[in-house]
Amino acid sequence: MRAEKKYLIDEVETHLKKSDYVILANFNGVTVADAAELRGKLAAEKAEYHVVKNSSLRVAARSLGLPDIEGALTGPTAIVVGGRNSAGVAKILKQFFKDRQKVEVKAAVLGKKLITSKDVERLADMPSMEVLRAQLLGLVSQPASMFVRVVNAVPQGIVNVLQAKVRAAG
């Protein structure tokens, strides 16, 4: 293998190792300014956008044991990797692609599973990690607060009964 090709494959492998997901996108019609703006938005999630050669991506994905992505490797391909919040990255991509109407998600690999562009849209529609944590905390704290109300109701009931007797006697 030529040194240049080996370098490109190694570079793609390095990108793929940055996270447990990779999102493949068709970037037809994306200008340099668009790409720079997208990179800036993705930086908030510590994610990166890279244009790659399909042949290099194919070899790198195979060597890392990723699922078969051959069906998504048509036309120009960009990958999005990095960061820990795949749902947040999917939200950024969905909004960016909706605004520009130039790009589209081809597929993604999440963990070691190949998912479709529709699955990536569903991922983008999920609540953020902060919202999910708040919802979980609410569910966990709800039984405790109900227990406190029940325990508190007994003395409150006694006080109400005593107050009613005092009013009736007075």
URJOJO-V302993 format. One record per backbone hydrogen bond with DSSP energy under -0.5 kcal/mol. CO is the residue of the C=O (numbers start at 1). NH is the residue of the N-H. E is the energy in kcal/mol with one decimal. If there is no record, write none. Layout:
BEGIN
co:CO nh:NH e:E
co:CO nh:NH e:E
END
This chain:
BEGIN
co:2 nh:6 e:-2.5
co:3 nh:7 e:-2.3
co:4 nh:8 e:-2.1
co:5 nh:9 e:-2.3
co:6 nh:10 e:-2.6
co:7 nh:11 e:-2.3
co:8 nh:12 e:-2.2
co:9 nh:13 e:-2.6
co:10 nh:14 e:-2.2
co:11 nh:15 e:-1.9
co:12 nh:16 e:-2.6
co:13 nh:17 e:-1.8
co:15 nh:18 e:-1.5
co:16 nh:19 e:-0.8
co:20 nh:111 e:-3.7
co:22 nh:24 e:-0.5
co:22 nh:109 e:-2.8
co:23 nh:80 e:-1.9
co:24 nh:106 e:-3.0
co:24 nh:107 e:-1.2
co:25 nh:27 e:-0.6
co:25 nh:78 e:-2.5
co:26 nh:104 e:-1.5
co:27 nh:30 e:-2.1
co:31 nh:35 e:-2.5
co:32 nh:36 e:-2.3
co:33 nh:37 e:-2.3
co:34 nh:38 e:-2.7
co:35 nh:39 e:-2.6
co:36 nh:40 e:-2.0
co:37 nh:41 e:-2.1
co:38 nh:42 e:-2.7
co:39 nh:43 e:-1.7
co:40 nh:44 e:-0.6
co:41 nh:44 e:-0.8
co:42 nh:45 e:-1.5
co:42 nh:47 e:-2.4
co:43 nh:46 e:-1.4
co:48 nh:81 e:-1.9
co:50 nh:79 e:-3.3
co:52 nh:77 e:-0.7
co:53 nh:57 e:-2.5
co:54 nh:58 e:-2.8
co:55 nh:59 e:-2.0
co:56 nh:60 e:-2.6
co:57 nh:61 e:-2.8
co:58 nh:62 e:-2.0
co:59 nh:63 e:-2.4
co:60 nh:64 e:-1.5
co:61 nh:66 e:-2.6
co:62 nh:65 e:-1.2
co:69 nh:72 e:-1.8
co:69 nh:73 e:-0.5
co:70 nh:73 e:-1.4
co:72 nh:74 e:-1.2
co:77 nh:52 e:-2.1
co:78 nh:25 e:-2.9
co:79 nh:50 e:-2.7
co:80 nh:23 e:-2.2
co:81 nh:48 e:-3.5
co:84 nh:86 e:-1.0
co:85 nh:89 e:-2.1
co:86 nh:90 e:-2.4
co:87 nh:91 e:-2.1
co:88 nh:92 e:-2.0
co:89 nh:93 e:-2.5
co:90 nh:94 e:-2.8
co:91 nh:95 e:-2.4
co:92 nh:96 e:-2.6
co:93 nh:97 e:-3.1
co:94 nh:98 e:-2.2
co:95 nh:99 e:-2.5
co:96 nh:100 e:-2.3
co:97 nh:101 e:-2.6
co:104 nh:26 e:-3.0
co:106 nh:117 e:-0.6
co:107 nh:24 e:-2.7
co:108 nh:110 e:-0.5
co:108 nh:115 e:-3.4
co:109 nh:22 e:-2.0
co:109 nh:111 e:-0.5
co:110 nh:112 e:-0.7
co:110 nh:113 e:-1.8
co:113 nh:110 e:-2.7
co:115 nh:108 e:-2.2
co:116 nh:120 e:-1.8
co:117 nh:121 e:-1.9
co:118 nh:122 e:-2.2
co:119 nh:123 e:-2.3
co:120 nh:124 e:-2.2
co:121 nh:125 e:-1.4
co:122 nh:126 e:-0.5
co:123 nh:126 e:-1.0
co:128 nh:132 e:-2.5
co:129 nh:133 e:-2.7
co:130 nh:134 e:-2.2
co:131 nh:135 e:-2.5
co:132 nh:136 e:-2.5
co:133 nh:137 e:-2.7
co:134 nh:138 e:-2.3
co:135 nh:139 e:-2.1
co:136 nh:140 e:-2.6
co:137 nh:141 e:-2.7
co:138 nh:142 e:-1.4
co:139 nh:143 e:-0.8
co:140 nh:144 e:-0.6
co:141 nh:145 e:-2.3
co:142 nh:146 e:-2.2
co:143 nh:147 e:-2.1
co:144 nh:148 e:-2.1
co:145 nh:149 e:-2.0
co:146 nh:150 e:-2.2
co:147 nh:151 e:-2.7
co:148 nh:152 e:-2.5
co:149 nh:153 e:-1.6
co:150 nh:154 e:-1.1
co:151 nh:155 e:-0.8
co:152 nh:156 e:-1.8
co:153 nh:157 e:-2.6
co:154 nh:158 e:-2.0
co:155 nh:159 e:-2.4
co:156 nh:160 e:-2.4
co:157 nh:161 e:-2.2
co:158 nh:162 e:-2.5
co:159 nh:163 e:-2.6
co:160 nh:164 e:-2.2
co:161 nh:165 e:-2.0
co:162 nh:166 e:-2.3
co:163 nh:167 e:-2.2
co:164 nh:168 e:-2.1
co:165 nh:169 e:-2.2
co:166 nh:170 e:-1.8
END
